[in-house]
Amino acid sequence: MEYGYLEFNIEKLLAENNISKNKICKDLDIPRPNFNRYCKNKFQRIDANLICKLCSYFDCDINEIITYVLAKNNNK
C-alpha cells in the first residue's frame, strides 16, 4: 500500500523571495549538500530544526514549505 509522500517547496519559496541557496545556507548555517537534498526532494529524514528555521526565515507556516501528496492508488 502506498501512503503518498512529502514534497518540499523550497525552490519556489527561494524564487518568490529572490534568495539564493548560498545566502540561505549561510544565513541559517545549513550545509549546502544537505540543503540541496531537500530542494531536490531527495531526503531520507526530515530535520525538525531545519523546518523551524525555514518557517522563521520565510515567515510562513509549515504547509507552505512541505506538501503532502496523496498516493494515486490509495485504496482504503
PyMOL Python script that loads the backbone (N, CA, C, O; Angstrom):
from pymol import cmd

cmd.read_pdbstr("""\
ATOM      1  N   MET A   1       0.838  -1.179   0.000  1.00  0.00           N
ATOM      2  CA  MET A   1       0.000   0.000   0.000  1.00  0.00           C
ATOM      3  C   MET A   1       0.887   1.247   0.000  1.00  0.00           C
ATOM      4  O   MET A   1       1.835   1.339   0.780  1.00  0.00           O
ATOM      5  N   GLU A   2       0.587   2.171  -0.844  1.00  0.00           N
ATOM      6  CA  GLU A   2       1.326   3.431  -0.888  1.00  0.00           C
ATOM      7  C   GLU A   2       0.604   4.472  -0.041  1.00  0.00           C
ATOM      8  O   GLU A   2      -0.623   4.572  -0.063  1.00  0.00           O
ATOM      9  N   TYR A   3       1.376   5.231   0.693  1.00  0.00           N
ATOM     10  CA  TYR A   3       0.806   6.225   1.595  1.00  0.00           C
ATOM     11  C   TYR A   3       0.980   7.648   1.099  1.00  0.00           C
ATOM     12  O   TYR A   3       0.534   8.586   1.760  1.00  0.00           O
ATOM     13  N   GLY A   4       1.607   7.829  -0.026  1.00  0.00           N
ATOM     14  CA  GLY A   4       1.891   9.158  -0.519  1.00  0.00           C
ATOM     15  C   GLY A   4       3.297   9.569  -0.115  1.00  0.00           C
ATOM     16  O   GLY A   4       4.084   8.745   0.350  1.00  0.00           O
ATOM     17  N   TYR A   5       3.608  10.841  -0.294  1.00  0.00           N
ATOM     18  CA  TYR A   5       4.949  11.315   0.018  1.00  0.00           C
ATOM     19  C   TYR A   5       4.918  12.802   0.348  1.00  0.00           C
ATOM     20  O   TYR A   5       3.924  13.487   0.110  1.00  0.00           O
ATOM     21  N   LEU A   6       6.017  13.282   0.896  1.00  0.00           N
ATOM     22  CA  LEU A   6       6.165  14.691   1.224  1.00  0.00           C
ATOM     23  C   LEU A   6       7.011  15.367   0.155  1.00  0.00           C
ATOM     24  O   LEU A   6       7.983  14.800  -0.343  1.00  0.00           O
ATOM     25  N   GLU A   7       6.629  16.566  -0.181  1.00  0.00           N
ATOM     26  CA  GLU A   7       7.344  17.333  -1.192  1.00  0.00           C
ATOM     27  C   GLU A   7       7.683  18.705  -0.619  1.00  0.00           C
ATOM     28  O   GLU A   7       6.814  19.393  -0.083  1.00  0.00           O
ATOM     29  N   PHE A   8       8.932  19.094  -0.732  1.00  0.00           N
ATOM     30  CA  PHE A   8       9.361  20.402  -0.253  1.00  0.00           C
ATOM     31  C   PHE A   8       9.170  21.452  -1.342  1.00  0.00           C
ATOM     32  O   PHE A   8       9.398  21.189  -2.522  1.00  0.00           O
ATOM     33  N   ASN A   9       8.756  22.628  -0.933  1.00  0.00           N
ATOM     34  CA  ASN A   9       8.521  23.735  -1.853  1.00  0.00           C
ATOM     35  C   ASN A   9       9.594  24.816  -1.707  1.00  0.00           C
ATOM     36  O   ASN A   9       9.329  25.998  -1.925  1.00  0.00           O
ATOM     37  N   ILE A  10      10.789  24.406  -1.342  1.00  0.00           N
ATOM     38  CA  ILE A  10      11.860  25.363  -1.050  1.00  0.00           C
ATOM     39  C   ILE A  10      12.272  26.147  -2.290  1.00  0.00           C
ATOM     40  O   ILE A  10      12.459  27.362  -2.223  1.00  0.00           O
ATOM     41  N   GLU A  11      12.415  25.464  -3.415  1.00  0.00           N
ATOM     42  CA  GLU A  11      12.825  26.147  -4.654  1.00  0.00           C
ATOM     43  C   GLU A  11      11.847  27.272  -4.985  1.00  0.00           C
ATOM     44  O   GLU A  11      12.256  28.363  -5.381  1.00  0.00           O
ATOM     45  N   LYS A  12      10.573  27.004  -4.822  1.00  0.00           N
ATOM     46  CA  LYS A  12       9.532  28.004  -5.106  1.00  0.00           C
ATOM     47  C   LYS A  12       9.669  29.198  -4.159  1.00  0.00           C
ATOM     48  O   LYS A  12       9.604  30.348  -4.593  1.00  0.00           O
ATOM     49  N   LEU A  13       9.857  28.927  -2.876  1.00  0.00           N
ATOM     50  CA  LEU A  13       9.991  29.998  -1.894  1.00  0.00           C
ATOM     51  C   LEU A  13      11.246  30.843  -2.153  1.00  0.00           C
ATOM     52  O   LEU A  13      11.221  32.066  -2.016  1.00  0.00           O
ATOM     53  N   LEU A  14      12.331  30.178  -2.524  1.00  0.00           N
ATOM     54  CA  LEU A  14      13.551  30.915  -2.846  1.00  0.00           C
ATOM     55  C   LEU A  14      13.332  31.840  -4.036  1.00  0.00           C
ATOM     56  O   LEU A  14      13.748  32.999  -4.013  1.00  0.00           O
ATOM     57  N   ALA A  15      12.682  31.330  -5.070  1.00  0.00           N
ATOM     58  CA  ALA A  15      12.431  32.126  -6.276  1.00  0.00           C
ATOM     59  C   ALA A  15      11.493  33.299  -5.974  1.00  0.00           C
ATOM     60  O   ALA A  15      11.739  34.425  -6.407  1.00  0.00           O
ATOM     61  N   GLU A  16      10.432  33.030  -5.237  1.00  0.00           N
ATOM     62  CA  GLU A  16       9.467  34.088  -4.904  1.00  0.00           C
ATOM     63  C   GLU A  16      10.096  35.205  -4.076  1.00  0.00           C
ATOM     64  O   GLU A  16       9.695  36.364  -4.177  1.00  0.00           O
ATOM     65  N   ASN A  17      11.079  34.849  -3.263  1.00  0.00           N
ATOM     66  CA  ASN A  17      11.717  35.826  -2.380  1.00  0.00           C
ATOM     67  C   ASN A  17      13.077  36.305  -2.890  1.00  0.00           C
ATOM     68  O   ASN A  17      13.777  37.065  -2.221  1.00  0.00           O
ATOM     69  N   ASN A  18      13.434  35.841  -4.094  1.00  0.00           N
ATOM     70  CA  ASN A  18      14.694  36.232  -4.726  1.00  0.00           C
ATOM     71  C   ASN A  18      15.897  36.009  -3.795  1.00  0.00           C
ATOM     72  O   ASN A  18      16.728  36.894  -3.589  1.00  0.00           O
ATOM     73  N   ILE A  19      15.951  34.788  -3.243  1.00  0.00           N
ATOM     74  CA  ILE A  19      17.020  34.415  -2.319  1.00  0.00           C
ATOM     75  C   ILE A  19      17.811  33.265  -2.934  1.00  0.00           C
ATOM     76  O   ILE A  19      17.227  32.302  -3.430  1.00  0.00           O
ATOM     77  N   SER A  20      19.121  33.363  -2.902  1.00  0.00           N
ATOM     78  CA  SER A  20      19.960  32.297  -3.438  1.00  0.00           C
ATOM     79  C   SER A  20      20.144  31.189  -2.400  1.00  0.00           C
ATOM     80  O   SER A  20      19.981  31.408  -1.199  1.00  0.00           O
ATOM     81  N   LYS A  21      20.481  30.015  -2.883  1.00  0.00           N
ATOM     82  CA  LYS A  21      20.757  28.899  -1.974  1.00  0.00           C
ATOM     83  C   LYS A  21      21.973  29.217  -1.109  1.00  0.00           C
ATOM     84  O   LYS A  21      22.008  28.872   0.072  1.00  0.00           O
ATOM     85  N   ASN A  22      22.961  29.870  -1.695  1.00  0.00           N
ATOM     86  CA  ASN A  22      24.151  30.228  -0.918  1.00  0.00           C
ATOM     87  C   ASN A  22      23.798  31.150   0.242  1.00  0.00           C
ATOM     88  O   ASN A  22      24.303  30.985   1.353  1.00  0.00           O
ATOM     89  N   LYS A  23      22.926  32.123  -0.020  1.00  0.00           N
ATOM     90  CA  LYS A  23      22.546  33.081   1.018  1.00  0.00           C
ATOM     91  C   LYS A  23      21.796  32.393   2.154  1.00  0.00           C
ATOM     92  O   LYS A  23      22.135  32.587   3.322  1.00  0.00           O
ATOM     93  N   ILE A  24      20.802  31.607   1.835  1.00  0.00           N
ATOM     94  CA  ILE A  24      20.004  30.974   2.892  1.00  0.00           C
ATOM     95  C   ILE A  24      20.856  29.976   3.688  1.00  0.00           C
ATOM     96  O   ILE A  24      20.707  29.865   4.905  1.00  0.00           O
ATOM     97  N   CYS A  25      21.738  29.260   3.010  1.00  0.00           N
ATOM     98  CA  CYS A  25      22.607  28.318   3.720  1.00  0.00           C
ATOM     99  C   CYS A  25      23.532  29.060   4.683  1.00  0.00           C
ATOM    100  O   CYS A  25      23.773  28.606   5.802  1.00  0.00           O
ATOM    101  N   LYS A  26      24.041  30.196   4.238  1.00  0.00           N
ATOM    102  CA  LYS A  26      24.906  30.997   5.101  1.00  0.00           C
ATOM    103  C   LYS A  26      24.109  31.597   6.259  1.00  0.00           C
ATOM    104  O   LYS A  26      24.542  31.544   7.410  1.00  0.00           O
ATOM    105  N   ASP A  27      22.939  32.169   5.948  1.00  0.00           N
ATOM    106  CA  ASP A  27      22.106  32.806   6.974  1.00  0.00           C
ATOM    107  C   ASP A  27      21.646  31.819   8.045  1.00  0.00           C
ATOM    108  O   ASP A  27      21.579  32.167   9.224  1.00  0.00           O
ATOM    109  N   LEU A  28      21.334  30.604   7.641  1.00  0.00           N
ATOM    110  CA  LEU A  28      20.782  29.613   8.572  1.00  0.00           C
ATOM    111  C   LEU A  28      21.802  28.571   9.028  1.00  0.00           C
ATOM    112  O   LEU A  28      21.466  27.648   9.770  1.00  0.00           O
ATOM    113  N   ASP A  29      23.033  28.721   8.585  1.00  0.00           N
ATOM    114  CA  ASP A  29      24.101  27.788   8.950  1.00  0.00           C
ATOM    115  C   ASP A  29      23.711  26.348   8.615  1.00  0.00           C
ATOM    116  O   ASP A  29      23.741  25.461   9.468  1.00  0.00           O
ATOM    117  N   ILE A  30      23.345  26.144   7.346  1.00  0.00           N
ATOM    118  CA  ILE A  30      22.938  24.832   6.849  1.00  0.00           C
ATOM    119  C   ILE A  30      23.982  24.380   5.823  1.00  0.00           C
ATOM    120  O   ILE A  30      24.315  25.146   4.919  1.00  0.00           O
ATOM    121  N   PRO A  31      24.503  23.160   5.941  1.00  0.00           N
ATOM    122  CA  PRO A  31      25.433  22.670   4.916  1.00  0.00           C
ATOM    123  C   PRO A  31      24.735  22.600   3.548  1.00  0.00           C
ATOM    124  O   PRO A  31      23.639  22.053   3.425  1.00  0.00           O
ATOM    125  N   ARG A  32      25.385  23.158   2.538  1.00  0.00           N
ATOM    126  CA  ARG A  32      24.780  23.224   1.207  1.00  0.00           C
ATOM    127  C   ARG A  32      24.378  21.847   0.654  1.00  0.00           C
ATOM    128  O   ARG A  32      23.290  21.731   0.090  1.00  0.00           O
ATOM    129  N   PRO A  33      25.209  20.798   0.791  1.00  0.00           N
ATOM    130  CA  PRO A  33      24.782  19.485   0.266  1.00  0.00           C
ATOM    131  C   PRO A  33      23.486  18.980   0.910  1.00  0.00           C
ATOM    132  O   PRO A  33      22.633  18.415   0.227  1.00  0.00           O
ATOM    133  N   ASN A  34      23.342  19.183   2.213  1.00  0.00           N
ATOM    134  CA  ASN A  34      22.109  18.770   2.901  1.00  0.00           C
ATOM    135  C   ASN A  34      20.918  19.566   2.376  1.00  0.00           C
ATOM    136  O   ASN A  34      19.852  19.010   2.109  1.00  0.00           O
ATOM    137  N   PHE A  35      21.115  20.872   2.234  1.00  0.00           N
ATOM    138  CA  PHE A  35      20.028  21.740   1.762  1.00  0.00           C
ATOM    139  C   PHE A  35      19.614  21.355   0.343  1.00  0.00           C
ATOM    140  O   PHE A  35      18.426  21.364   0.021  1.00  0.00           O
ATOM    141  N   ASN A  36      20.576  21.020  -0.495  1.00  0.00           N
ATOM    142  CA  ASN A  36      20.268  20.615  -1.872  1.00  0.00           C
ATOM    143  C   ASN A  36      19.388  19.375  -1.912  1.00  0.00           C
ATOM    144  O   ASN A  36      18.507  19.265  -2.766  1.00  0.00           O
ATOM    145  N   ARG A  37      19.620  18.442  -0.996  1.00  0.00           N
ATOM    146  CA  ARG A  37      18.776  17.237  -0.952  1.00  0.00           C
ATOM    147  C   ARG A  37      17.317  17.597  -0.670  1.00  0.00           C
ATOM    148  O   ARG A  37      16.407  17.014  -1.259  1.00  0.00           O
ATOM    149  N   TYR A  38      17.095  18.546   0.220  1.00  0.00           N
ATOM    150  CA  TYR A  38      15.723  18.980   0.494  1.00  0.00           C
ATOM    151  C   TYR A  38      15.133  19.698  -0.714  1.00  0.00           C
ATOM    152  O   TYR A  38      13.966  19.494  -1.050  1.00  0.00           O
ATOM    153  N   CYS A  39      15.920  20.524  -1.356  1.00  0.00           N
ATOM    154  CA  CYS A  39      15.448  21.265  -2.536  1.00  0.00           C
ATOM    155  C   CYS A  39      15.052  20.320  -3.664  1.00  0.00           C
ATOM    156  O   CYS A  39      14.104  20.587  -4.403  1.00  0.00           O
ATOM    157  N   LYS A  40      15.786  19.209  -3.793  1.00  0.00           N
ATOM    158  CA  LYS A  40      15.529  18.243  -4.863  1.00  0.00           C
ATOM    159  C   LYS A  40      14.595  17.121  -4.435  1.00  0.00           C
ATOM    160  O   LYS A  40      14.358  16.184  -5.197  1.00  0.00           O
ATOM    161  N   ASN A  41      14.058  17.212  -3.208  1.00  0.00           N
ATOM    162  CA  ASN A  41      13.161  16.188  -2.663  1.00  0.00           C
ATOM    163  C   ASN A  41      13.816  14.811  -2.668  1.00  0.00           C
ATOM    164  O   ASN A  41      13.182  13.811  -3.007  1.00  0.00           O
ATOM    165  N   LYS A  42      15.081  14.770  -2.294  1.00  0.00           N
ATOM    166  CA  LYS A  42      15.823  13.510  -2.234  1.00  0.00           C
ATOM    167  C   LYS A  42      16.324  13.262  -0.811  1.00  0.00           C
ATOM    168  O   LYS A  42      17.459  12.828  -0.610  1.00  0.00           O
ATOM    169  N   PHE A  43      15.483  13.536   0.153  1.00  0.00           N
ATOM    170  CA  PHE A  43      15.851  13.393   1.561  1.00  0.00           C
ATOM    171  C   PHE A  43      15.364  12.055   2.095  1.00  0.00           C
ATOM    172  O   PHE A  43      14.405  11.480   1.580  1.00  0.00           O
ATOM    173  N   GLN A  44      16.032  11.567   3.129  1.00  0.00           N
ATOM    174  CA  GLN A  44      15.637  10.328   3.793  1.00  0.00           C
ATOM    175  C   GLN A  44      14.807  10.622   5.036  1.00  0.00           C
ATOM    176  O   GLN A  44      13.804   9.964   5.312  1.00  0.00           O
ATOM    177  N   ARG A  45      15.254  11.628   5.774  1.00  0.00           N
ATOM    178  CA  ARG A  45      14.590  12.021   7.016  1.00  0.00           C
ATOM    179  C   ARG A  45      14.425  13.528   7.018  1.00  0.00           C
ATOM    180  O   ARG A  45      15.133  14.248   6.313  1.00  0.00           O
ATOM    181  N   ILE A  46      13.489  13.990   7.812  1.00  0.00           N
ATOM    182  CA  ILE A  46      13.254  15.427   7.916  1.00  0.00           C
ATOM    183  C   ILE A  46      13.830  15.933   9.233  1.00  0.00           C
ATOM    184  O   ILE A  46      13.563  15.381  10.300  1.00  0.00           O
ATOM    185  N   ASP A  47      14.611  16.975   9.136  1.00  0.00           N
ATOM    186  CA  ASP A  47      15.217  17.616  10.297  1.00  0.00           C
ATOM    187  C   ASP A  47      14.228  18.675  10.816  1.00  0.00           C
ATOM    188  O   ASP A  47      14.011  19.697  10.166  1.00  0.00           O
ATOM    189  N   ALA A  48      13.643  18.425  11.974  1.00  0.00           N
ATOM    190  CA  ALA A  48      12.650  19.343  12.545  1.00  0.00           C
ATOM    191  C   ALA A  48      13.240  20.731  12.778  1.00  0.00           C
ATOM    192  O   ALA A  48      12.554  21.734  12.583  1.00  0.00           O
ATOM    193  N   ASN A  49      14.501  20.799  13.191  1.00  0.00           N
ATOM    194  CA  ASN A  49      15.152  22.081  13.416  1.00  0.00           C
ATOM    195  C   ASN A  49      15.251  22.876  12.111  1.00  0.00           C
ATOM    196  O   ASN A  49      15.056  24.092  12.106  1.00  0.00           O
ATOM    197  N   LEU A  50      15.552  22.194  11.015  1.00  0.00           N
ATOM    198  CA  LEU A  50      15.608  22.858   9.710  1.00  0.00           C
ATOM    199  C   LEU A  50      14.242  23.424   9.329  1.00  0.00           C
ATOM    200  O   LEU A  50      14.147  24.543   8.825  1.00  0.00           O
ATOM    201  N   ILE A  51      13.197  22.655   9.570  1.00  0.00           N
ATOM    202  CA  ILE A  51      11.844  23.130   9.243  1.00  0.00           C
ATOM    203  C   ILE A  51      11.520  24.381  10.053  1.00  0.00           C
ATOM    204  O   ILE A  51      10.955  25.335   9.519  1.00  0.00           O
ATOM    205  N   CYS A  52      11.868  24.382  11.316  1.00  0.00           N
ATOM    206  CA  CYS A  52      11.634  25.565  12.159  1.00  0.00           C
ATOM    207  C   CYS A  52      12.418  26.763  11.641  1.00  0.00           C
ATOM    208  O   CYS A  52      11.898  27.878  11.592  1.00  0.00           O
ATOM    209  N   LYS A  53      13.671  26.530  11.256  1.00  0.00           N
ATOM    210  CA  LYS A  53      14.489  27.613  10.704  1.00  0.00           C
ATOM    211  C   LYS A  53      13.852  28.186   9.438  1.00  0.00           C
ATOM    212  O   LYS A  53      13.788  29.403   9.263  1.00  0.00           O
ATOM    213  N   LEU A  54      13.381  27.297   8.554  1.00  0.00           N
ATOM    214  CA  LEU A  54      12.778  27.747   7.296  1.00  0.00           C
ATOM    215  C   LEU A  54      11.479  28.510   7.531  1.00  0.00           C
ATOM    216  O   LEU A  54      11.234  29.531   6.890  1.00  0.00           O
ATOM    217  N   CYS A  55      10.653  28.023   8.439  1.00  0.00           N
ATOM    218  CA  CYS A  55       9.399  28.721   8.757  1.00  0.00           C
ATOM    219  C   CYS A  55       9.694  30.120   9.285  1.00  0.00           C
ATOM    220  O   CYS A  55       9.032  31.085   8.901  1.00  0.00           O
ATOM    221  N   SER A  56      10.670  30.228  10.149  1.00  0.00           N
ATOM    222  CA  SER A  56      11.042  31.527  10.705  1.00  0.00           C
ATOM    223  C   SER A  56      11.639  32.425   9.625  1.00  0.00           C
ATOM    224  O   SER A  56      11.289  33.602   9.535  1.00  0.00           O
ATOM    225  N   TYR A  57      12.529  31.884   8.814  1.00  0.00           N
ATOM    226  CA  TYR A  57      13.217  32.653   7.779  1.00  0.00           C
ATOM    227  C   TYR A  57      12.239  33.230   6.761  1.00  0.00           C
ATOM    228  O   TYR A  57      12.334  34.398   6.386  1.00  0.00           O
ATOM    229  N   PHE A  58      11.287  32.387   6.315  1.00  0.00           N
ATOM    230  CA  PHE A  58      10.310  32.823   5.319  1.00  0.00           C
ATOM    231  C   PHE A  58       9.051  33.412   5.946  1.00  0.00           C
ATOM    232  O   PHE A  58       8.153  33.862   5.235  1.00  0.00           O
ATOM    233  N   ASP A  59       8.984  33.409   7.276  1.00  0.00           N
ATOM    234  CA  ASP A  59       7.808  33.896   7.996  1.00  0.00           C
ATOM    235  C   ASP A  59       6.543  33.245   7.434  1.00  0.00           C
ATOM    236  O   ASP A  59       5.615  33.918   6.985  1.00  0.00           O
ATOM    237  N   CYS A  60       6.542  31.912   7.477  1.00  0.00           N
ATOM    238  CA  CYS A  60       5.416  31.174   6.894  1.00  0.00           C
ATOM    239  C   CYS A  60       5.075  29.961   7.758  1.00  0.00           C
ATOM    240  O   CYS A  60       5.784  29.633   8.709  1.00  0.00           O
ATOM    241  N   ASP A  61       3.983  29.314   7.405  1.00  0.00           N
ATOM    242  CA  ASP A  61       3.561  28.089   8.084  1.00  0.00           C
ATOM    243  C   ASP A  61       4.222  26.891   7.420  1.00  0.00           C
ATOM    244  O   ASP A  61       4.694  26.978   6.287  1.00  0.00           O
ATOM    245  N   ILE A  62       4.252  25.786   8.126  1.00  0.00           N
ATOM    246  CA  ILE A  62       4.890  24.571   7.626  1.00  0.00           C
ATOM    247  C   ILE A  62       4.259  24.086   6.317  1.00  0.00           C
ATOM    248  O   ILE A  62       4.950  23.521   5.470  1.00  0.00           O
ATOM    249  N   ASN A  63       2.961  24.302   6.151  1.00  0.00           N
ATOM    250  CA  ASN A  63       2.294  23.833   4.935  1.00  0.00           C
ATOM    251  C   ASN A  63       2.733  24.604   3.683  1.00  0.00           C
ATOM    252  O   ASN A  63       2.444  24.175   2.566  1.00  0.00           O
ATOM    253  N   GLU A  64       3.416  25.719   3.855  1.00  0.00           N
ATOM    254  CA  GLU A  64       3.973  26.432   2.708  1.00  0.00           C
ATOM    255  C   GLU A  64       5.340  25.873   2.329  1.00  0.00           C
ATOM    256  O   GLU A  64       5.832  26.118   1.228  1.00  0.00           O
ATOM    257  N   ILE A  65       5.945  25.132   3.232  1.00  0.00           N
ATOM    258  CA  ILE A  65       7.255  24.544   2.991  1.00  0.00           C
ATOM    259  C   ILE A  65       7.130  23.091   2.551  1.00  0.00           C
ATOM    260  O   ILE A  65       7.855  22.641   1.663  1.00  0.00           O
ATOM    261  N   ILE A  66       6.211  22.359   3.175  1.00  0.00           N
ATOM    262  CA  ILE A  66       6.038  20.936   2.890  1.00  0.00           C
ATOM    263  C   ILE A  66       4.606  20.679   2.433  1.00  0.00           C
ATOM    264  O   ILE A  66       3.649  21.190   3.014  1.00  0.00           O
ATOM    265  N   THR A  67       4.482  19.879   1.384  1.00  0.00           N
ATOM    266  CA  THR A  67       3.173  19.472   0.881  1.00  0.00           C
ATOM    267  C   THR A  67       3.078  17.952   0.953  1.00  0.00           C
ATOM    268  O   THR A  67       3.999  17.245   0.546  1.00  0.00           O
ATOM    269  N   TYR A  68       1.968  17.461   1.468  1.00  0.00           N
ATOM    270  CA  TYR A  68       1.714  16.017   1.449  1.00  0.00           C
ATOM    271  C   TYR A  68       1.006  15.689   0.148  1.00  0.00           C
ATOM    272  O   TYR A  68      -0.039  16.262  -0.163  1.00  0.00           O
ATOM    273  N   VAL A  69       1.578  14.768  -0.610  1.00  0.00           N
ATOM    274  CA  VAL A  69       0.992  14.347  -1.882  1.00  0.00           C
ATOM    275  C   VAL A  69       0.415  12.952  -1.685  1.00  0.00           C
ATOM    276  O   VAL A  69       1.146  12.001  -1.409  1.00  0.00           O
ATOM    277  N   LEU A  70      -0.890  12.840  -1.827  1.00  0.00           N
ATOM    278  CA  LEU A  70      -1.597  11.576  -1.643  1.00  0.00           C
ATOM    279  C   LEU A  70      -1.240  10.615  -2.763  1.00  0.00           C
ATOM    280  O   LEU A  70      -1.147  11.016  -3.923  1.00  0.00           O
ATOM    281  N   ALA A  71      -1.039   9.348  -2.423  1.00  0.00           N
ATOM    282  CA  ALA A  71      -0.754   8.322  -3.440  1.00  0.00           C
ATOM    283  C   ALA A  71      -1.949   8.213  -4.380  1.00  0.00           C
ATOM    284  O   ALA A  71      -3.097   8.298  -3.945  1.00  0.00           O
ATOM    285  N   LYS A  72      -1.681   8.026  -5.654  1.00  0.00           N
ATOM    286  CA  LYS A  72      -2.751   7.969  -6.661  1.00  0.00           C
ATOM    287  C   LYS A  72      -3.639   6.749  -6.483  1.00  0.00           C
ATOM    288  O   LYS A  72      -4.853   6.841  -6.668  1.00  0.00           O
ATOM    289  N   ASN A  73      -3.068   5.629  -6.133  1.00  0.00           N
ATOM    290  CA  ASN A  73      -3.836   4.389  -5.976  1.00  0.00           C
ATOM    291  C   ASN A  73      -3.994   4.031  -4.514  1.00  0.00           C
ATOM    292  O   ASN A  73      -3.650   2.925  -4.097  1.00  0.00           O
ATOM    293  N   ASN A  74      -4.512   4.960  -3.742  1.00  0.00           N
ATOM    294  CA  ASN A  74      -4.671   4.735  -2.304  1.00  0.00           C
ATOM    295  C   ASN A  74      -6.050   4.134  -2.040  1.00  0.00           C
ATOM    296  O   ASN A  74      -7.036   4.853  -1.884  1.00  0.00           O
ATOM    297  N   ASN A  75      -6.099   2.806  -1.994  1.00  0.00           N
ATOM    298  CA  ASN A  75      -7.365   2.108  -1.736  1.00  0.00           C
ATOM    299  C   ASN A  75      -7.555   1.952  -0.237  1.00  0.00           C
ATOM    300  O   ASN A  75      -6.773   1.274   0.429  1.00  0.00           O
ATOM    301  N   LYS A  76      -8.575   2.568   0.280  1.00  0.00           N
ATOM    302  CA  LYS A  76      -8.842   2.496   1.723  1.00  0.00           C
ATOM    303  C   LYS A  76      -9.731   1.338   2.061  1.00  0.00           C
ATOM    304  O   LYS A  76     -10.055   1.130   3.230  1.00  0.00           O
TER     305      LYS A  76
END
""", "prot")
cmd.dss("prot")
cmd.show_as("cartoon", "prot")
cmd.util.cbc("prot")
cmd.orient("prot")
